Structures are given as structure tokens and as C-alpha cells.
Amino acid sequence: MREPAKGAIGRATAVAEGMAAGVRRRQREREPRVLLFARPGEPRILAPGAKGQDRILDVAERMIALVDEAEGGTRRDRARARRAAHSEQRESRRAARSHERRRDPTEDGA
């Protein structure tokens, strides 16, 4: 087995290997996983590519789509709508306060 390179080349190689390992970990974490529960509290991960995994993932995606449809869009869409509504409310309150400040004080019934 070769000895690891020393000096700047060795450090650069170590950094590159560390980055590659991180990329592989993140890719693995993004892959959908199927957890099977034979008994309560004892989950088992169905191995990627195992028999039936694709079918289970398809069913799960359809279930999620049905829930999103029933609730009026995806969670992301609902969150965007909430933020937009809050923003509009803040703007209308600011406009009302600004309008009150601009009112002439002599109009108060003098």
C-alpha cells in the first residue's frame, strides 16, 4: 500500500477526500427511505433497491399529494400565502398609522 503524500499535496488530497465524503453523505441523506415497523417501536429500513421499495415510495408520494391537495397546495405554498397575508396586514397598518399622523389636528371638532 502506498504511503500518503506529504506536504501541501498531502493536505490538499486530505481536504479533497473529506469534501468528497461529505458530498456522498449528503446525497445519501437526500434519498428517500422506507421505514418498516414489524412491531411498535422497532423500525427497520428497507434497503434501497429492495423488492417493493419503488412501489411503496410511489404510494407514499401519492398519499402526500392527496393531503396537499385537500389542504390547498403544498406546505411551501401555504407558508408563502401566510407570509404574503401577514405582509399585506403590516402594510395596511402602516398606511393607516401614516394617514392618522398626516391628519390636521384642527379637524378634531374645533
N, C-alpha and C positions, 0 to 999 in steps of 0.2 A: 504494500500500500504506500502511496506517495505521501511524503511529508507536506503539511500545509505550507504555502508560500509565506515568507516573512516580509516584514516591512510594509510599505504602502500598498503593494499588490495584495498581500495577505489581508490587510484591513479592508480594502475595497471589496475583496472577494467575500469576506465575512458579512459586510454590510449588504451586499447583493443577495447572498443566501438568506439572510434574515428577512429582507424585503420580499423575496420570492415565497418564503414560508408564510409570511403574513397574508400575501395575496391568495395563496392556496387556502388558508384558514377562512378568510372572508368569503371566498367562493363556496366553500363547503357549508358555511353558516347560512348562506342565502338559499341553498337548495331546500325545497320543501321536504319536510319529514313527516312520516306517518307513525303515530304512537298508537300501539295496540294495548288494550287493558284486558288481560285474561281474568284477573281478579282485581277488586278495588285496591288501588294503591300500588299496583305492580305493573308499571308501564314497560313496554318493550318496543324498541324502534325497529320498524320494518326496513330492512336493508334496501338501499337504492338499487333499483333494477330487479327487486324480488318479484315473484309472481303475484299479480294483483295490485301492486303499488300504483301503477298508472291508472287503473280503474278506480281505486279508492281516491286518488287525487282528483280525478275528473268529477266524481260525485261530490267531494268536498267543495270544489270550485263552484259547481252548480248550486249547492246549498248556500254558499256565501253570496252568490249573485242574486238568489231569490230573496235573501234577507235584505240586501242592499236595495233591491227594487221595492220591497214592501216598506222600507224606511225612507224612501225618497232619495236614492242615489247612494254613492259610496260614503264612507266615513269622511274621506277627504273633502268630497263635495259638500257634505253637511257642515263641516268645520269652516269651509270657505264662506258658505252662506251666513253662518253665525257671525263670523268676523265682519262681513260686509254690513250686516244689520246693525251690529254694535257701532261700527264706524259711522253709519248714517245717523244713528241716535246721538252720538257725540257731536257730530257736525250740526245737527238741528239744535241741540242745547247751546252750543257756542254761538250760533246765529241768533238765538233768542236772547242770550245774555248781551251780545253786542248791540242788538236792537234796543234793549232796555237802557243801556248806557247812553245811547245816542238821543234818546227821547229828551225833549225840552222840559226842564223841571217846572216851568210856569204852566204846563198843561195839566197839572195835578188838581185843578179845581180852584185856582186863584181867581 
